[in-house]
Amino acid sequence: MQSLRRRPTLGFVSLGQANYSSCMLNPQSNPQPVNATPFTRIGLIGDVHAEDEALQQTLDFLQDQQLDAILCTGDIADGSGDINRCCELLQQHEVITVRGNHDRWLLNDKVRHIENAHCRTELTSENHAYLEALPTSLTFATSHGHAMLCHGVVDDDLAKIWPGSERMPPERSDKLDTLLADNQYHLLLNGHMHYRTLVYFEQLTLLNAGTLRNLHKPGFSTLDFAQDQVIAYEFVEQRCEMVRQFNIKPHAQDQVWANSAAFDGQWTPKVLYAST
């Protein structure tokens, strides 16, 4: 039984039909959010990679969390599970989804040499149309202001953001820095890196949604803008359990960056995983 809140009127005909033509983002213009009524509580799913069983479990759990909407960072394609079932689940549950680089590669029949790559012929015609219609990024309204959902950074589905740590050098982005300078967003939700983490900037919080892929510590999150909380969940013995909780906005003790050009490689990641 579903217990999502009554959904606000959205800026396109139907999430299930994946008609996103009115929410394609032009970062140089005034962004128009896809929802008429700001979201207060949302669920966030990272890169799916055809993990249909994990996606079903995630959606079953999120249906009981009194959410306004569920969002997903894409990369539905390329994994050991059932891509058609994943597409159908996302549509049935009206998950607001963007297209990832693996979805683009699949549609263009590129990079099919990778492990567990799907073929276009595996897709039903309906699911092929669904993937084709997904935007690269979109804007949605929250009770804190505008937020962006994308796979990498804006329309670059291969871009990564990482301030730099002991194990990995900085990953910077001119597109992110332009977005920060425009100061139109308070939040950016992305995927691609398969690592659930928070990066705080002066004007914006970046939250990487991680992945459902079994090889990369699968999990998902919820965000409550009224409580200023992001809560991370993982799969523990066939259950979904809360493992971490942080503020969406930075507090005094948090490391805050002006932009990605300021990354110095001396960052301690703020991760959304169970403490080890």
TORDRENFI-216418 format. One record per residue (C-alpha): residue in three letters; y, x, z. Coordinates in steps of 0.25 Angstrom, whole numbers, padded with zeros to 4 digits, always signed. Layout:
# TORDRENFI-216418
ALAYXZ/...
***
This chain:
# TORDRENFI-216418
MET+0000+0000+0000/GLN+0013+0006-0004/SER+0024+0007+0006/LEU+0035+0014-0001/ARG+0049+0008+0001/ARG+0054-0001-0009/ARG+0059+0008-0020/PRO+0073+0009-0024/THR+0077+0005-0038/LEU+0074+0017-0047/GLY+0082+0022-0059/PHE+0071+0020-0069/VAL+0062+0008-0073/SER+0049+0012-0065/LEU+0044+0024-0058/GLY+0030+0021-0062/GLN+0035+0020-0077/ALA+0041+0034-0075/ASN+0054+0030-0083/TYR+0063+0041-0078/SER+0073+0041-0090/SER+0084+0037-0081/CYS+0082+0048-0071/MET+0082+0060-0079/LEU+0091+0070-0072/ASN+0103+0077-0079/PRO+0107+0087-0068/GLN+0121+0088-0075/SER+0124+0073-0073/ASN+0125+0064-0061/PRO+0110+0062-0057/GLN+0106+0047-0056/PRO+0095+0045-0046/VAL+0083+0037-0050/ASN+0084+0028-0037/ALA+0095+0018-0034/THR+0092+0018-0019/PRO+0091+0032-0013/PHE+0078+0036-0007/THR+0077+0039+0008/ARG+0062+0043+0008/ILE+0054+0049-0003/GLY+0040+0055-0005/LEU+0039+0068-0013/ILE+0027+0073-0021/GLY+0027+0087-0027/ASP+0020+0091-0040/VAL+0007+0082-0042/HIS-0001+0091-0051/ALA-0011+0079-0054/GLU-0015+0079-0039/ASP-0018+0064-0040/GLU-0026+0063-0027/ALA-0015+0070-0019/LEU-0004+0061-0026/GLN-0012+0049-0022/GLN-0013+0053-0008/THR+0002+0057-0008/LEU+0007+0044-0014/ASP-0002+0036-0004/PHE+0004+0043+0008/LEU+0019+0042+0002/GLN+0017+0027+0000/ASP+0017+0025+0015/GLN+0029+0033+0018/GLN+0040+0023+0016/LEU+0046+0031+0004/ASP+0057+0027-0006/ALA+0051+0035-0017/ILE+0040+0046-0020/LEU+0044+0057-0029/CYS+0036+0068-0036/THR+0040+0081-0042/GLY+0030+0080-0054/ASP+0020+0090-0060/ILE+0010+0079-0060/ALA+0002+0086-0071/ASP-0008+0098-0070/GLY-0018+0097-0058/SER-0032+0094-0055/GLY-0030+0079-0053/ASP-0027+0067-0061/ILE-0013+0067-0068/ASN-0014+0053-0073/ARG-0017+0048-0059/CYS-0005+0056-0054/CYS+0004+0050-0064/GLU-0001+0036-0061/LEU+0001+0038-0046/LEU+0015+0043-0048/GLN+0019+0031-0056/GLN+0011+0021-0047/HIS+0019+0026-0035/GLU+0032+0027-0042/VAL+0034+0041-0039/ILE+0047+0047-0044/THR+0042+0059-0052/VAL+0047+0071-0061/ARG+0040+0079-0071/GLY+0035+0093-0068/ASN+0032+0105-0076/HIS+0017+0102-0077/ASP+0020+0088-0082/ARG+0029+0093-0092/TRP+0019+0104-0097/LEU+0008+0093-0097/LEU+0017+0084-0106/ASN+0020+0095-0115/ASP+0006+0101-0116/LYS+0011+0114-0110/VAL+0005+0124-0100/ARG-0009+0117-0100/HIS-0016+0130-0097/ILE-0013+0128-0082/GLU-0024+0124-0072/ASN-0027+0109-0071/ALA-0017+0106-0083/HIS-0017+0092-0088/CYS-0017+0088-0103/ARG-0008+0078-0109/THR-0020+0070-0114/GLU-0024+0068-0099/LEU-0012+0059-0097/THR-0012+0044-0100/SER-0001+0040-0109/GLU+0006+0033-0097/ASN+0005+0045-0089/HIS+0010+0054-0100/ALA+0022+0045-0101/TYR+0024+0046-0086/LEU+0025+0061-0086/GLU+0034+0061-0099/ALA+0044+0052-0092/LEU+0045+0060-0079/PRO+0059+0067-0077/THR+0061+0081-0074/SER+0070+0078-0062/LEU+0077+0066-0056/THR+0087+0062-0046/PHE+0084+0052-0035/ALA+0094+0047-0024/THR+0091+0049-0009/SER+0098+0044+0003/HIS+0103+0059+0004/GLY+0108+0059-0011/HIS+0102+0063-0024/ALA+0089+0071-0025/MET+0082+0077-0037/LEU+0067+0077-0040/CYS+0062+0087-0050/HIS+0050+0096-0052/GLY+0057+0110-0053/VAL+0072+0110-0053/VAL+0079+0098-0060/ASP+0073+0099-0074/ASP+0067+0112-0073/ASP+0052+0109-0069/LEU+0048+0124-0068/ALA+0060+0128-0058/LYS+0057+0132-0044/ILE+0066+0133-0032/TRP+0062+0143-0021/PRO+0072+0151-0012/GLY+0063+0163-0012/SER+0053+0167-0001/GLU+0044+0178+0003/ARG+0033+0173-0007/MET+0042+0168-0018/PRO+0055+0173-0024/PRO+0067+0163-0026/GLU+0066+0152-0037/ARG+0080+0148-0041/SER+0086+0137-0050/ASP+0099+0136-0057/LYS+0096+0121-0060/LEU+0095+0119-0045/ASP+0107+0127-0042/THR+0115+0118-0052/LEU+0109+0106-0045/LEU+0114+0111-0031/ALA+0128+0114-0037/ASP+0129+0100-0042/ASN+0126+0095-0028/GLN+0120+0081-0032/TYR+0107+0082-0025/HIS+0102+0084-0011/LEU+0088+0086-0014/LEU+0079+0091-0025/LEU+0064+0088-0025/ASN+0055+0097-0034/GLY+0041+0102-0036/HIS+0035+0113-0045/MET+0033+0124-0034/HIS+0022+0116-0027/TYR+0028+0120-0013/ARG+0035+0110-0004/THR+0047+0116+0001/LEU+0062+0113+0005/VAL+0074+0122-0001/TYR+0087+0118+0005/PHE+0100+0120-0003/GLU+0114+0117+0002/GLN+0115+0104-0006/LEU+0100+0101-0009/THR+0086+0102-0003/LEU+0075+0105-0013/LEU+0061+0100-0009/ASN+0049+0105-0017/ALA+0039+0094-0017/GLY+0027+0103-0018/THR+0014+0098-0025/LEU+0002+0089-0023/ARG-0007+0100-0030/ASN-0018+0104-0021/LEU-0017+0119-0022/HIS-0002+0119-0017/LYS-0002+0112-0003/PRO+0000+0098-0008/GLY+0009+0088-0001/PHE+0021+0080-0002/SER+0034+0076+0005/THR+0042+0064+0010/LEU+0057+0065+0011/ASP+0066+0056+0020/PHE+0080+0057+0017/ALA+0085+0049+0029/GLN+0077+0058+0039/ASP+0080+0071+0030/GLN+0065+0074+0031/VAL+0055+0079+0021/ILE+0041+0078+0026/ALA+0029+0086+0019/TYR+0015+0081+0018/GLU+0002+0087+0015/PHE-0012+0083+0013/VAL-0021+0085+0025/GLU-0035+0081+0025/GLN-0032+0069+0015/ARG-0020+0065+0023/CYS-0005+0067+0020/GLU+0001+0074+0032/MET+0015+0078+0036/VAL+0016+0093+0036/ARG+0031+0096+0036/GLN+0045+0090+0038/PHE+0059+0096+0035/ASN+0073+0091+0033/ILE+0077+0088+0019/LYS+0091+0094+0021/PRO+0092+0108+0027/HIS+0095+0110+0042/ALA+0103+0122+0048/GLN+0090+0130+0049/ASP+0086+0128+0034/GLN+0089+0139+0023/VAL+0099+0132+0013/TRP+0102+0138-0001/ALA+0115+0136-0009/ASN+0106+0136-0022/SER+0094+0143-0028/ALA+0103+0155-0032/ALA+0104+0158-0017/PHE+0089+0160-0015/ASP+0087+0173-0008/GLY+0072+0173-0007/GLN+0072+0173+0008/TRP+0068+0158+0010/THR+0058+0153+0020/PRO+0052+0141+0013/LYS+0053+0127+0020/VAL+0040+0122+0016/LEU+0034+0108+0017/TYR+0020+0112+0021/ALA+0012+0111+0033/SER+0015+0123+0043/THR+0005+0134+0042/
***
